Amino acid sequence: MTLHIDGPAAITTHVGEQLGPTEWVTVDQARIDRFAEATGDHQWIHVDVERAKEGPFGTTIAHGYLTLSLVNLFLPELVTVDNTSMGVNVGLGKVRFPAPVPSGSQIRATGEIVSAEQIGEGVQVVVRVTVEVEGGDRPACVAETISRFFP
């Protein structure tokens, strides 16, 4: 379920709040191949299905940065800030990839609003997003997203 926050000023009242989970998303070989094409990263562990069968995971795996990019898909499903003039992506804090995402896996995200502080006219928010693989025992990605929302 998406948390809807009524304007930037109200974000601070939600620090510590747990978010999600999101819906499941399939990371299939077609998505992995499109990401490889878009980024130029054609390492065999991602795109060579036959060779990857003999590799350490028994199949191809998603690029870590593909998994990270899907955080952008999950964020609005976790939390939205209504009544803003704009929101901007400031960047990322700590990012980790504790476990691979095998091709064909289902992933989803949960989150936590870690901090929110007034900066100039806006409110800067850190949301820690944890991406899990269905049936996995470790997260595939943990990323601290930094966004700024303006009234």
C-alpha positions as CSV (number, residue, x, y, z in Angstrom):
1,M,0.0,0.0,0.0
2,T,1.3,3.4,-0.9
3,L,1.8,6.0,1.8
4,H,0.4,9.4,0.6
5,I,1.9,12.4,2.4
6,D,0.1,15.7,2.2
7,G,2.9,18.1,1.2
8,P,6.6,18.4,1.9
9,A,6.1,19.8,5.4
10,A,4.3,16.7,6.6
11,I,7.2,14.4,5.6
12,T,9.0,14.9,8.9
13,T,6.1,13.3,10.8
14,H,6.7,10.1,9.0
15,V,10.4,9.5,9.8
16,G,10.9,5.9,10.9
17,E,7.8,4.7,9.1
18,Q,7.9,1.4,7.3
19,L,6.8,1.3,3.7
20,G,5.4,-1.4,1.4
21,P,5.8,-4.0,0.2
22,T,5.3,-3.2,-3.5
23,E,3.9,-5.6,-6.1
24,W,6.2,-8.2,-7.5
25,V,8.1,-7.5,-10.7
26,T,9.6,-10.2,-13.0
27,V,13.2,-9.7,-14.0
28,D,13.3,-11.8,-17.1
29,Q,16.1,-12.3,-19.7
30,A,14.5,-9.8,-22.1
31,R,14.7,-7.0,-19.5
32,I,18.3,-8.0,-18.7
33,D,19.2,-7.9,-22.4
34,R,17.6,-4.5,-22.9
35,F,19.5,-3.1,-19.9
36,A,22.8,-4.6,-21.4
37,E,22.0,-2.9,-24.7
38,A,21.2,0.4,-23.1
39,T,24.4,0.5,-20.9
40,G,26.8,-1.4,-23.1
41,D,27.5,-3.9,-20.3
42,H,27.4,-7.3,-22.1
43,Q,29.3,-9.4,-19.5
44,W,28.5,-13.1,-20.1
45,I,27.1,-13.6,-16.6
46,H,24.2,-11.3,-17.7
47,V,23.6,-12.1,-21.4
48,D,25.1,-15.5,-22.3
49,V,22.4,-17.9,-21.2
50,E,24.4,-21.1,-22.3
51,R,27.7,-20.0,-20.7
52,A,25.9,-18.9,-17.5
53,K,24.5,-22.4,-17.0
54,E,28.0,-23.4,-16.2
55,G,28.7,-20.3,-14.1
56,P,28.4,-19.8,-10.3
57,F,24.6,-19.2,-10.3
58,G,23.5,-21.7,-12.9
59,T,21.8,-19.0,-14.9
60,T,22.2,-15.4,-16.0
61,I,21.7,-12.7,-13.4
62,A,20.5,-9.2,-13.5
63,H,23.1,-6.4,-13.5
64,G,23.3,-4.8,-10.0
65,Y,22.6,-1.5,-11.6
66,L,19.5,-2.9,-13.3
67,T,18.2,-3.9,-9.9
68,L,19.2,-0.4,-8.5
69,S,17.4,1.3,-11.4
70,L,14.2,-0.6,-10.5
71,V,14.2,1.3,-7.2
72,N,12.9,4.2,-9.3
73,L,9.9,2.0,-10.3
74,F,9.2,1.0,-6.7
75,L,9.6,4.4,-5.0
76,P,6.2,5.9,-6.1
77,E,4.5,2.6,-5.1
78,L,6.0,3.0,-1.6
79,V,5.5,6.7,-1.0
80,T,4.2,9.7,-2.8
81,V,4.3,13.3,-1.6
82,D,1.2,15.2,-2.8
83,N,0.7,18.9,-3.1
84,T,4.2,19.7,-4.3
85,S,5.5,22.0,-7.0
86,M,8.2,19.5,-7.8
87,G,10.3,16.7,-6.5
88,V,13.9,16.2,-7.5
89,N,16.3,13.2,-7.3
90,V,19.3,14.4,-5.3
91,G,21.2,11.1,-5.5
92,L,22.0,8.1,-3.4
93,G,23.7,7.4,-0.1
94,K,25.0,3.9,0.6
95,V,24.1,1.2,-1.9
96,R,24.8,-2.5,-1.5
97,F,24.1,-5.6,-3.6
98,P,24.1,-8.5,-1.1
99,A,22.6,-11.1,-3.4
100,P,22.1,-11.7,-7.1
101,V,18.8,-11.6,-9.0
102,P,18.7,-14.7,-11.2
103,S,16.9,-14.3,-14.6
104,G,13.2,-15.0,-14.2
105,S,13.1,-13.9,-10.6
106,Q,10.3,-12.0,-8.9
107,I,11.5,-8.9,-6.9
108,R,9.7,-6.4,-4.8
109,A,10.6,-3.6,-2.4
110,T,10.0,-2.4,1.1
111,G,11.2,0.9,2.5
112,E,11.8,3.1,5.5
113,I,11.8,6.9,5.7
114,V,15.1,7.4,7.4
115,S,15.3,11.1,7.7
116,A,13.6,14.4,6.5
117,E,15.0,17.8,7.0
118,Q,14.2,21.3,5.8
119,I,16.7,22.6,3.3
120,G,15.9,26.0,1.9
121,E,12.4,26.0,0.5
122,G,12.3,22.2,0.3
123,V,12.4,19.1,2.4
124,Q,15.2,16.6,1.8
125,V,14.2,13.0,2.4
126,V,16.2,9.8,2.7
127,V,14.3,6.6,2.0
128,R,16.1,3.3,2.5
129,V,14.7,0.9,-0.1
130,T,15.3,-2.9,0.3
131,V,14.8,-5.0,-2.8
132,E,14.0,-8.7,-2.1
133,V,14.1,-11.7,-4.4
134,E,11.1,-14.0,-3.9
135,G,12.3,-17.0,-1.9
136,G,15.7,-15.4,-1.2
137,D,17.3,-15.1,2.2
138,R,19.2,-11.9,1.6
139,P,18.2,-8.7,-0.1
140,A,19.3,-8.1,-3.7
141,C,19.8,-4.4,-3.2
142,V,19.7,-1.9,-0.3
143,A,19.8,1.7,-1.4
144,E,19.4,5.0,0.4
145,T,17.6,7.3,-2.0
146,I,17.8,11.1,-1.4
147,S,15.0,13.3,-2.8
148,R,14.0,16.9,-2.3
149,F,10.3,18.0,-2.4
150,F,9.2,21.6,-2.8
151,P,5.9,23.2,-1.8
